[in-house]
Every structure is written in C-alpha cells, then in structure tokens.
Amino acid sequence: MNDLAFVVRKGDKGWVIRSQTILGEGPVGPRLAKGSNFPSEFGLTFKDKREADAVAKKWEEWYYGQSYLRKKRKSKYLA
C-alpha cells in the first residue's frame, strides 16, 4: 500500500498538485525529498487539469523512486 499520493485540486490560480496521506492533504515541498534533490522543475500550479494530472504522475514516480523508499529493511525479530 502506498502511503502518499499526489492529487490535483482546483486552486485560486488554476490546478494545484498536493500531497495526500491518510492524515490529510498538504502542500508539496522539500520535506518530501528527505535529503535527496527536490525536483522543483516539475512545477505545482497549472492552468490545464490534464497537464496537472500528468505532472502529478511524475511527482509520484519521483517520490517512489527515492532510494530510502526502495531499501528493504531488515527485521530485527526472527519469526
């Protein structure tokens, strides 16, 4: 199960990409990078909803491609 999704919402200046977890929605910001490069070149606000949806997929690919999410954690308990 993915713990974070990127959603598109209507904002004051067009369509805005936001991060969404089970705790709610929030702005997309550098805290998501957790020590890696934050791709600010993707953009967060768009006039066209289709473009915003496409870029939201880029954000998701980038986020789930981070090395700290791909590492398998070893359990310290043996079953």
MODELLER restraints for C-alpha pairs under 7 A, 6 or more apart:
rsr = mdl.restraints
at = mdl.atoms
rsr.add(forms.Gaussian(group=physical.xy_distance, feature=features.Distance(at['CA:3:A'], at['CA:21:A']), mean=5.95, stdev=0.5))
rsr.add(forms.Gaussian(group=physical.xy_distance, feature=features.Distance(at['CA:4:A'], at['CA:19:A']), mean=6.75, stdev=0.5))
rsr.add(forms.Gaussian(group=physical.xy_distance, feature=features.Distance(at['CA:4:A'], at['CA:20:A']), mean=5.68, stdev=0.5))
rsr.add(forms.Gaussian(group=physical.xy_distance, feature=features.Distance(at['CA:4:A'], at['CA:21:A']), mean=4.94, stdev=0.5))
rsr.add(forms.Gaussian(group=physical.xy_distance, feature=features.Distance(at['CA:5:A'], at['CA:19:A']), mean=5.78, stdev=0.5))
rsr.add(forms.Gaussian(group=physical.xy_distance, feature=features.Distance(at['CA:5:A'], at['CA:20:A']), mean=5.14, stdev=0.5))
rsr.add(forms.Gaussian(group=physical.xy_distance, feature=features.Distance(at['CA:5:A'], at['CA:21:A']), mean=6.57, stdev=0.5))
rsr.add(forms.Gaussian(group=physical.xy_distance, feature=features.Distance(at['CA:5:A'], at['CA:60:A']), mean=6.72, stdev=0.5))
rsr.add(forms.Gaussian(group=physical.xy_distance, feature=features.Distance(at['CA:6:A'], at['CA:17:A']), mean=6.45, stdev=0.5))
rsr.add(forms.Gaussian(group=physical.xy_distance, feature=features.Distance(at['CA:6:A'], at['CA:18:A']), mean=5.61, stdev=0.5))
rsr.add(forms.Gaussian(group=physical.xy_distance, feature=features.Distance(at['CA:6:A'], at['CA:19:A']), mean=4.62, stdev=0.5))
rsr.add(forms.Gaussian(group=physical.xy_distance, feature=features.Distance(at['CA:6:A'], at['CA:20:A']), mean=5.99, stdev=0.5))
rsr.add(forms.Gaussian(group=physical.xy_distance, feature=features.Distance(at['CA:6:A'], at['CA:56:A']), mean=5.60, stdev=0.5))
rsr.add(forms.Gaussian(group=physical.xy_distance, feature=features.Distance(at['CA:6:A'], at['CA:59:A']), mean=6.98, stdev=0.5))
rsr.add(forms.Gaussian(group=physical.xy_distance, feature=features.Distance(at['CA:6:A'], at['CA:60:A']), mean=6.31, stdev=0.5))
rsr.add(forms.Gaussian(group=physical.xy_distance, feature=features.Distance(at['CA:7:A'], at['CA:17:A']), mean=5.63, stdev=0.5))
rsr.add(forms.Gaussian(group=physical.xy_distance, feature=features.Distance(at['CA:7:A'], at['CA:18:A']), mean=5.37, stdev=0.5))
rsr.add(forms.Gaussian(group=physical.xy_distance, feature=features.Distance(at['CA:7:A'], at['CA:19:A']), mean=6.25, stdev=0.5))
rsr.add(forms.Gaussian(group=physical.xy_distance, feature=features.Distance(at['CA:7:A'], at['CA:20:A']), mean=6.74, stdev=0.5))
rsr.add(forms.Gaussian(group=physical.xy_distance, feature=features.Distance(at['CA:7:A'], at['CA:56:A']), mean=6.63, stdev=0.5))
rsr.add(forms.Gaussian(group=physical.xy_distance, feature=features.Distance(at['CA:8:A'], at['CA:15:A']), mean=6.35, stdev=0.5))
rsr.add(forms.Gaussian(group=physical.xy_distance, feature=features.Distance(at['CA:8:A'], at['CA:16:A']), mean=5.54, stdev=0.5))
rsr.add(forms.Gaussian(group=physical.xy_distance, feature=features.Distance(at['CA:8:A'], at['CA:17:A']), mean=4.63, stdev=0.5))
rsr.add(forms.Gaussian(group=physical.xy_distance, feature=features.Distance(at['CA:8:A'], at['CA:18:A']), mean=6.31, stdev=0.5))
rsr.add(forms.Gaussian(group=physical.xy_distance, feature=features.Distance(at['CA:8:A'], at['CA:52:A']), mean=6.57, stdev=0.5))
rsr.add(forms.Gaussian(group=physical.xy_distance, feature=features.Distance(at['CA:8:A'], at['CA:53:A']), mean=6.43, stdev=0.5))
rsr.add(forms.Gaussian(group=physical.xy_distance, feature=features.Distance(at['CA:9:A'], at['CA:15:A']), mean=5.62, stdev=0.5))
rsr.add(forms.Gaussian(group=physical.xy_distance, feature=features.Distance(at['CA:9:A'], at['CA:16:A']), mean=5.30, stdev=0.5))
rsr.add(forms.Gaussian(group=physical.xy_distance, feature=features.Distance(at['CA:9:A'], at['CA:17:A']), mean=6.46, stdev=0.5))
rsr.add(forms.Gaussian(group=physical.xy_distance, feature=features.Distance(at['CA:10:A'], at['CA:16:A']), mean=6.17, stdev=0.5))
rsr.add(forms.Gaussian(group=physical.xy_distance, feature=features.Distance(at['CA:14:A'], at['CA:45:A']), mean=6.39, stdev=0.5))
rsr.add(forms.Gaussian(group=physical.xy_distance, feature=features.Distance(at['CA:14:A'], at['CA:46:A']), mean=5.58, stdev=0.5))
rsr.add(forms.Gaussian(group=physical.xy_distance, feature=features.Distance(at['CA:14:A'], at['CA:47:A']), mean=4.74, stdev=0.5))
rsr.add(forms.Gaussian(group=physical.xy_distance, feature=features.Distance(at['CA:15:A'], at['CA:45:A']), mean=5.53, stdev=0.5))
rsr.add(forms.Gaussian(group=physical.xy_distance, feature=features.Distance(at['CA:15:A'], at['CA:46:A']), mean=5.06, stdev=0.5))
rsr.add(forms.Gaussian(group=physical.xy_distance, feature=features.Distance(at['CA:15:A'], at['CA:47:A']), mean=5.95, stdev=0.5))
rsr.add(forms.Gaussian(group=physical.xy_distance, feature=features.Distance(at['CA:15:A'], at['CA:48:A']), mean=6.83, stdev=0.5))
rsr.add(forms.Gaussian(group=physical.xy_distance, feature=features.Distance(at['CA:15:A'], at['CA:49:A']), mean=5.97, stdev=0.5))
rsr.add(forms.Gaussian(group=physical.xy_distance, feature=features.Distance(at['CA:15:A'], at['CA:52:A']), mean=6.48, stdev=0.5))
rsr.add(forms.Gaussian(group=physical.xy_distance, feature=features.Distance(at['CA:16:A'], at['CA:44:A']), mean=5.62, stdev=0.5))
rsr.add(forms.Gaussian(group=physical.xy_distance, feature=features.Distance(at['CA:16:A'], at['CA:45:A']), mean=4.53, stdev=0.5))
rsr.add(forms.Gaussian(group=physical.xy_distance, feature=features.Distance(at['CA:16:A'], at['CA:46:A']), mean=6.49, stdev=0.5))
rsr.add(forms.Gaussian(group=physical.xy_distance, feature=features.Distance(at['CA:17:A'], at['CA:44:A']), mean=5.19, stdev=0.5))
rsr.add(forms.Gaussian(group=physical.xy_distance, feature=features.Distance(at['CA:17:A'], at['CA:45:A']), mean=6.56, stdev=0.5))
rsr.add(forms.Gaussian(group=physical.xy_distance, feature=features.Distance(at['CA:17:A'], at['CA:52:A']), mean=6.82, stdev=0.5))
rsr.add(forms.Gaussian(group=physical.xy_distance, feature=features.Distance(at['CA:17:A'], at['CA:56:A']), mean=6.35, stdev=0.5))
rsr.add(forms.Gaussian(group=physical.xy_distance, feature=features.Distance(at['CA:18:A'], at['CA:25:A']), mean=6.57, stdev=0.5))
rsr.add(forms.Gaussian(group=physical.xy_distance, feature=features.Distance(at['CA:18:A'], at['CA:26:A']), mean=5.79, stdev=0.5))
rsr.add(forms.Gaussian(group=physical.xy_distance, feature=features.Distance(at['CA:18:A'], at['CA:27:A']), mean=5.01, stdev=0.5))
rsr.add(forms.Gaussian(group=physical.xy_distance, feature=features.Distance(at['CA:18:A'], at['CA:28:A']), mean=5.45, stdev=0.5))
rsr.add(forms.Gaussian(group=physical.xy_distance, feature=features.Distance(at['CA:19:A'], at['CA:25:A']), mean=5.60, stdev=0.5))
rsr.add(forms.Gaussian(group=physical.xy_distance, feature=features.Distance(at['CA:19:A'], at['CA:26:A']), mean=5.39, stdev=0.5))
rsr.add(forms.Gaussian(group=physical.xy_distance, feature=features.Distance(at['CA:19:A'], at['CA:27:A']), mean=6.04, stdev=0.5))
rsr.add(forms.Gaussian(group=physical.xy_distance, feature=features.Distance(at['CA:19:A'], at['CA:28:A']), mean=5.62, stdev=0.5))
rsr.add(forms.Gaussian(group=physical.xy_distance, feature=features.Distance(at['CA:20:A'], at['CA:26:A']), mean=6.45, stdev=0.5))
rsr.add(forms.Gaussian(group=physical.xy_distance, feature=features.Distance(at['CA:30:A'], at['CA:38:A']), mean=5.77, stdev=0.5))
rsr.add(forms.Gaussian(group=physical.xy_distance, feature=features.Distance(at['CA:42:A'], at['CA:55:A']), mean=6.67, stdev=0.5))
rsr.add(forms.Gaussian(group=physical.xy_distance, feature=features.Distance(at['CA:46:A'], at['CA:52:A']), mean=5.75, stdev=0.5))
